[in-house]
């Protein structure tokens, strides 16, 4: 059974930082591209970033230079370091596994990130 457990979300002030983690089970983690997408209330899902099995990364335009994605294959974990957070970053963030940056084969339930003063 494929399972993703996201953590690290919460309430943060504008300009602050958060680090999200996603632990995956039930898949051969190391061979998948792992990534994050987000969905704000009333809006479409938005690609945030992804990291390939080889370590190459890709980011959505709205987060470039502020967010960093990394992975630890020994721990079956993908991370999303979010800096300089803005109110418009408020959303549910979900991790996923796929065969490419934009292939969402498996995904988690998500963790809420709220950026507000």
C-alpha positions in Angstrom: 0.0 0.0 0.0 1.4 3.4 -1.0 1.3 5.9 1.7 2.7 9.5 2.0 2.9 11.3 5.4 3.4 15.0 5.1 4.4 17.2 8.1 5.8 20.6 8.9 2.9 22.8 7.9 1.4 25.5 10.1 0.9 29.2 10.6 3.8 31.5 9.8 4.2 35.3 9.4 5.0 36.9 6.0 8.8 36.7 5.4 9.1 33.6 7.6 10.2 30.0 6.8 8.9 26.5 7.0 10.3 23.1 6.1 7.9 20.5 4.9 8.7 16.8 5.0 7.1 13.8 3.3 7.8 10.2 4.2 6.9 7.7 1.5 6.2 4.0 1.9 5.0 1.3 -0.5 7.1 2.5 -3.4 10.7 2.1 -4.6 11.4 5.7 -3.6 14.8 6.1 -5.2 13.5 5.5 -8.8 10.7 8.1 -8.7 10.7 11.8 -9.3 9.4 13.3 -6.1 7.7 16.7 -5.8 5.2 19.0 -4.3 2.1 20.7 -5.5 -0.2 23.1 -3.7 -3.9 24.0 -3.9 -5.3 27.1 -2.4 -9.0 27.4 -1.5 -11.0 28.0 -4.7 -8.0 27.7 -7.0 -6.5 25.1 -9.3 -3.7 22.8 -8.3 -0.3 24.5 -8.8 3.1 22.8 -9.4 5.6 23.9 -6.7 8.7 21.9 -7.4 10.1 18.5 -8.0 13.4 16.5 -7.8 14.3 13.7 -10.2 15.8 10.4 -9.1 19.1 11.8 -10.3 18.8 15.0 -8.2 17.8 17.5 -10.9 15.2 20.0 -9.8 12.5 22.1 -11.3 10.4 24.8 -9.7 7.3 26.7 -10.4 7.8 30.4 -11.4 6.1 31.7 -8.3 8.5 30.0 -5.9 11.8 30.1 -7.8 14.6 31.5 -5.6 12.5 31.1 -2.4 11.8 27.4 -2.2 14.3 24.5 -2.3 13.4 20.8 -2.7 15.7 18.0 -1.6 15.5 14.3 -1.0 17.0 11.6 1.3 16.7 8.2 -0.4 17.9 6.4 2.7 14.9 7.8 4.6 12.4 7.7 1.8 11.8 11.4 2.5 11.4 14.5 0.3 11.7 18.0 1.8 10.5 21.4 0.8 12.3 24.4 2.4 10.2 27.5 2.1 11.8 30.9 2.7 10.5 34.4 2.3 6.9 33.2 2.6 4.1 35.4 1.3 0.4 35.4 2.0 -0.2 34.1 -1.5 1.8 30.9 -0.6 -1.1 29.9 1.7 -2.4 26.5 0.5 -2.6 22.8 1.2 0.8 21.4 0.1 0.9 17.7 -1.1 3.8 15.6 -2.0 3.7 13.2 -5.0 5.7 10.6 -6.8 5.8 10.3 -10.5 7.8 9.2 -13.6 8.5 12.9 -14.4 8.2 16.4 -13.1 4.5 16.6 -14.0 3.5 13.0 -13.6 1.4 12.6 -10.5 1.3 8.8 -10.0 0.9 8.8 -6.3 0.2 11.6 -3.8 -0.5 12.4 -0.2 -3.3 14.1 1.7 -1.4 17.3 2.2 -0.5 19.7 5.0 -1.9 23.2 5.5 0.4 26.2 5.2 -1.0 29.5 6.2 1.0 32.7 5.8 -0.6 35.6 7.7 0.3 38.3 10.2 
